[in-house]
Amino acid sequence: MSRAPHVIAVLLVIGASLWSLAITTSRNEPFALDSATLISTGLLVFALIAAVGLLIPRGRWARNLARGLLGVELLLAVITPLRGWAIAALIATGLGIVGVQGRWLNGWLRRLPSATGPGLKPILFIIGLLALVPLVGFASPDGVVFRQGVLGAAGIVTAWGYGKANMWALWSGRVLIMPLAILAATAASIGGAALTLAAGTGVTWLAWTKEVRLAVSPLLDTLPGPRTVRPKQEGPQ
């Protein structure tokens, strides 16, 4: 029973790796090389996050992230010519779906969130920031321009800073990501622009939630410190 989560985690990484090979070697079908590279980077990053999340914290969020990853791989199976690496990738995706949806993880994952964990919204905030990288590739399958690359880079830097509990990263998510998303949307098609703006809106909304703020600046840090009372000095008798 304990081997099943490890097998599922390995399948997630193998599937993401095979899809990365499939879309980067497909000769611009359906993605240009730079777009395919961004998508591949996102697939591998999220596969590793989901795999580690299943094995170490054993959080239910990792299972949901794995489901989302496998859903994206199914989308790639629809739009990518099924030949070579894509066939092997589709098989790995199918095995991953069976593993993630099966009963093997039911007794392994935590039933309740960890009391010391960051909470769901901070996790979604980091995932949303990192998702800006592959999203740029999906939004512009014919090639990525500079301002779209800036959005993806800002997502990575902000996610790193927030993971280090830096307040500047919180404000980056609040005031910087949305303007960059608007600029990136001007270089995409109508569907790609809508996808980019939706992602920017979601990340910005999460950045303004109380849970995301408290993960960086806990409430106890904002409370006044304890007052010290000097003992009253008695005069000479």
Residue, then its C-alpha position, 0 to 999 in steps of 0.5 A: m500500500s505504501r509503494a503506490p504513492h511512490v509509483i504514482a509520483v514517479l508516473l506524474v514526473i515521467g508523464a510530464s517529461l514525455w509530454s515535454l519531449a513530445i511538444t518540443t520535438s513536434r516541429n511547431e505542431p502545435f507550438a513554436l519552440d519557445s512556447a513549447t519550452l515554457i509549457s514544458t517547464g510548467l509541466l515539469v515544475f508542477a509534476l515535481i510539486a505534485a509528486v513531492g506534495l504526495l510523498i512528504p506533506r501528503g496533502r490533498w491539495a497535491r492530489n488536486l494539483a496532480r488532477g489538474l496536471l493530468g487534465v492539461e496533459l489530456l488537452l495536449a493529447v487532443i491538440t498534439p499529433l499522436r506520434g512518437w513521444a506523444i503516444a508514450a506520454l498519453i500512456a503515462t497520462g492514462l496510468g497517472i489518471v488511474g493512480v490518482q483517481g484510484r483508492w491507493l491514495n485514500g489512506w495515504l493522504r491526510r484527512l485534515p490540513s496540517a495545523t502548521g501548514p500555510g493554508l490553501k490560499p497561500i498555496l494557490f497563490i504560489i501555484g497561480l504565479l508559477a502557472l503564468v509560465p506555461l500559460v504564456g506558452f498556451a496563450s501564444p502558441d505561435g511564439v512568445v514576445f518580450r512582454q509575455g516573457v516578462l509576465g512569466a519571469a515576474g511570476i517566478v520571481t514573485a513566487w520565489g519571494y513569497g515562498k521566502a516570506n518577503m513582503w515585497a513579493l506580496w505587493s508584487g502580486r497585488v500591484l505588478i502582476m495585473p498590469l503585466a498581464i494586461l500588457a502580455a494580453t495585447a500580444a495574444s489572440i482573443g482566447g489567449a488574451a482572455l486566458t492571460l487576463a483571467a489568470g492575472t485577475g485570479v492571482t491579484w485577487l488571491a494576493w489581497t486575501k487575508e490568508v495570503r497576507l497573514a502567511v507573510s505577515p502573521l497577526l502576532d507580528t502586528l500586535p503590540g509587544p508586552r508592556t513592562v512595569r517598573p517596580k516601584q522604588e521604595g524610599p529610605q525608611 
